[in-house]
Amino acid sequence: MYRHSVLKSLCKEEDLILRELARDFVDQEIMPVRERIDDDEHHAIVKELLQGLANLGFIRAIFPERHGGSDIRSAVTLGLPLEEIARGDSGIAVALACTLWPFMPAVWANNDAVLDHFGPIFCGDELRIGCFNMTEPGGSSGGGGCDIENPGMQGRKIRTTAKLDGEHWVLNGQKIWASNSGIADAYLMVCTTDASQGDEGIALIYVPGDAEGLSFGNFERKAGMAADRNTTTYLENVRVPKEYRVSGPGDDARYFHANLAVGRLASAAMSVGNAQGAFETVLDFTGDRVVGKPGKPIRHHSIAAAMIADMAIGIETARMTYLTGAYRFDHPKEYGAAYSLEQLSYASIAKVYGADVAVMVTNRAMELMGSYGYVRECHLEKYWRDCKIIQLWLGGAQLGRFDVCRAYYDLPL
Ligand SMILES: Cc1cc2nc3c(=O)[nH]c(=O)nc-3n(C[C@H](O)[C@H](O)[C@H](O)COP(=O)(O)OP(=O)(O)OC[C@H]3O[C@@H](n4cnc5c(N)ncnc54)[C@H](O)[C@@H]3O)c2cc1C
């Protein structure tokens, strides 16, 4: 089987070693069990796989070396293994990515109080899980959903409040959907100190998973992404030390926007991995199954070959797009500050395009596999179910496109 490669000028030798590590883990540990993850009610398989990734150092990757971490900050370095893991199972990739995601702002801000508390816990031998809790319920009166992350709303729709009471923040509100919610050891809550202040009011505050006043609903029942757990998070007078705020007024909004760009780049990497997994599956299947007169493998028929070519074109261009976005994110002097609309725009190009490619590839692959594509035993339908949500989360396909435009012209809200 031809194995895809990346332009070496975009990455360092160590990046390729990390990708190889993830690739081997996927082939040896994830592939043999991936079809059982949907039935893994108590997450025993999922926890074992995540523990395996923790053992390889992927969870401590971004933490400072003084806590046993690897101090990895590069989006390229983190994106490549994430793509590989999503080739095996996108839900496992999400659970891993969303463990690292909430800690990016603390790392960027060099928030010692947060890193000194959570660093040793997350760099230890035992599996730890993180959660970036941003989305809130919406409704006919507006707010919630995409309005929370829409840069045009400037945080004015955030309803989860943070009030300073002496040496503590007191948090109240409700969050929905966030990956790893209900099972996380640490949460980063997107709050406001005063919604009328817009971006100045945005406050990113860390909350330990066992904090008093934190409670959760039932886990959502979803079409796919079974390895990722999602529930409603309730905050009732949750108190945390005031140092658990990422930084301060204005800065927190900038870290929030930078983290949205990271989330979209990670989503793009996972879309490419998902599409690659589906592509490898359909290549195998269409090479074996013989149809037509004269009988020949499906992939030798020109109509199928053209479809396979379109899948390859989509995957290769989506891969280059997310890696270019990651490279740009790693080089803010040349391509704009991490929180800039330029970075969010390019990350959104990568995410919108990557997710569309994954949906197209899994759909076409299923057409070429016929009914076999629709049953679990043939390893395709899970990719098809899993990738759809990548198109819908983090602003969805529509706000994502809005955010692309923001680098090119002023777009009201
Ligand atoms: C499996 C899963 C994992 C998730 N993980 C996380 C997570 O880790 N953290 C977290 O905080 N959230 C998470 N989410 C939530 C997700 O990011 C949001 O659901 C998503 O951003 C959109 O919000 P919504 O579903 O309320 O859609 P809505 O806001 O109701 O949007 C509905 C539609 O309107 C479009 N739209 C929105 N704004 C505009 C506009 N201004 N103009 C035109 N069209 C617009 C949208 O693109 C979409 O098409 C997750 C959700 C799921 C299902």
The ligand as a Tripos MOL2 file, in Angstrom:
@<TRIPOS>MOLECULE
LIG
   53    58     1     0     0
SMALL
NO_CHARGES

@<TRIPOS>ATOM
      1 C1        -19.3840   15.7440   19.2870 C.3       1 LIG1
      2 C2        -19.3150   17.1920   19.6110 C.ar      1 LIG1
      3 C3        -18.1590   17.7180   20.1800 C.ar      1 LIG1
      4 C4        -18.1100   19.0600   20.5430 C.ar      1 LIG1
      5 N1        -16.9960   19.5350   21.1740 N.ar      1 LIG1
      6 C5        -17.0360   20.7730   21.7340 C.ar      1 LIG1
      7 C6        -15.9790   21.2130   22.6020 C.ar      1 LIG1
      8 O1        -15.0030   20.5080   22.8300 O.2       1 LIG1
      9 N2        -16.1130   22.4180   23.2010 N.ar      1 LIG1
     10 C7        -17.1970   23.2240   22.9880 C.ar      1 LIG1
     11 O2        -17.2580   24.2910   23.5720 O.2       1 LIG1
     12 N3        -18.1770   22.8620   22.1240 N.ar      1 LIG1
     13 C8        -18.1340   21.6480   21.5140 C.ar      1 LIG1
     14 N4        -19.1490   21.2350   20.6850 N.ar      1 LIG1
     15 C9        -20.2050   22.1850   20.3240 C.3       1 LIG1
     16 C10       -20.0730   22.7140   18.8920 C.3       1 LIG1
     17 O3        -18.8380   23.3350   18.6740 O.3       1 LIG1
     18 C11       -21.2580   23.6480   18.6210 C.3       1 LIG1
     19 O4        -22.4130   22.8470   18.6720 O.3       1 LIG1
     20 C12       -21.1280   24.3100   17.2990 C.3       1 LIG1
     21 O5        -20.1000   25.2680   17.3450 O.3       1 LIG1
     22 C13       -22.3560   25.0370   16.7760 C.3       1 LIG1
     23 O6        -23.2310   25.4400   17.7430 O.3       1 LIG1
     24 P1        -24.7760   24.9670   17.5790 P.3       1 LIG1
     25 O7        -24.7660   23.5090   17.3630 O.co2     1 LIG1
     26 O8        -25.5240   25.5040   18.7350 O.co2     1 LIG1
     27 O9        -25.2430   25.6390   16.2280 O.3       1 LIG1
     28 P2        -25.9350   27.0570   16.0080 P.3       1 LIG1
     29 O10       -25.1680   28.1480   16.6580 O.co2     1 LIG1
     30 O11       -27.3780   26.9350   16.3720 O.co2     1 LIG1
     31 O12       -25.7820   27.2060   14.4280 O.3       1 LIG1
     32 C14       -26.6930   26.5450   13.5340 C.3       1 LIG1
     33 C15       -26.3600   26.9340   12.0990 C.3       1 LIG1
     34 O13       -26.3160   28.3600   11.9690 O.3       1 LIG1
     35 C16       -25.0550   28.7370   11.3820 C.3       1 LIG1
     36 N5        -24.6380   30.0420   11.8840 N.ar      1 LIG1
     37 C17       -24.1880   30.3550   13.1090 C.ar      1 LIG1
     38 N6        -23.9000   31.6400   13.2160 N.ar      1 LIG1
     39 C18       -24.1910   32.1910   12.0190 C.ar      1 LIG1
     40 C19       -24.1300   33.5210   11.4890 C.ar      1 LIG1
     41 N7        -23.6900   34.5200   12.2430 N.pl3     1 LIG1
     42 N8        -24.5250   33.6900   10.2270 N.ar      1 LIG1
     43 C20       -24.9610   32.6590    9.4680 C.ar      1 LIG1
     44 N9        -25.0460   31.4020    9.8960 N.ar      1 LIG1
     45 C21       -24.6570   31.1700   11.1630 C.ar      1 LIG1
     46 C22       -24.1080   27.6390   11.7990 C.3       1 LIG1
     47 O14       -22.9230   27.5730   10.9850 O.3       1 LIG1
     48 C23       -24.9930   26.4270   11.6340 C.3       1 LIG1
     49 O15       -25.0940   26.0900   10.2800 O.3       1 LIG1
     50 C24       -19.2180   19.9200   20.2800 C.ar      1 LIG1
     51 C25       -20.3740   19.3890   19.6770 C.ar      1 LIG1
     52 C26       -20.4280   18.0430   19.3710 C.ar      1 LIG1
     53 C27       -21.7080   17.4940   18.8010 C.3       1 LIG1
@<TRIPOS>BOND
     1     1     2 1
     2     2     3 ar
     3     2    52 ar
     4     3     4 ar
     5     4     5 ar
     6     4    50 ar
     7     5     6 ar
     8     6     7 ar
     9     6    13 1
    10     7     8 2
    11     7     9 ar
    12     9    10 ar
    13    10    11 2
    14    10    12 ar
    15    12    13 ar
    16    13    14 ar
    17    14    15 1
    18    14    50 ar
    19    15    16 1
    20    16    17 1
    21    16    18 1
    22    18    19 1
    23    18    20 1
    24    20    21 1
    25    20    22 1
    26    22    23 1
    27    23    24 1
    28    24    25 2
    29    24    26 1
    30    24    27 1
    31    27    28 1
    32    28    29 2
    33    28    30 1
    34    28    31 1
    35    31    32 1
    36    32    33 1
    37    33    34 1
    38    33    48 1
    39    34    35 1
    40    35    36 1
    41    35    46 1
    42    36    37 ar
    43    36    45 ar
    44    37    38 ar
    45    38    39 ar
    46    39    40 ar
    47    39    45 ar
    48    40    41 1
    49    40    42 ar
    50    42    43 ar
    51    43    44 ar
    52    44    45 ar
    53    46    47 1
    54    46    48 1
    55    48    49 1
    56    50    51 ar
    57    51    52 ar
    58    52    53 1
@<TRIPOS>SUBSTRUCTURE
     1 LIG1         1 GROUP 0 **** ****
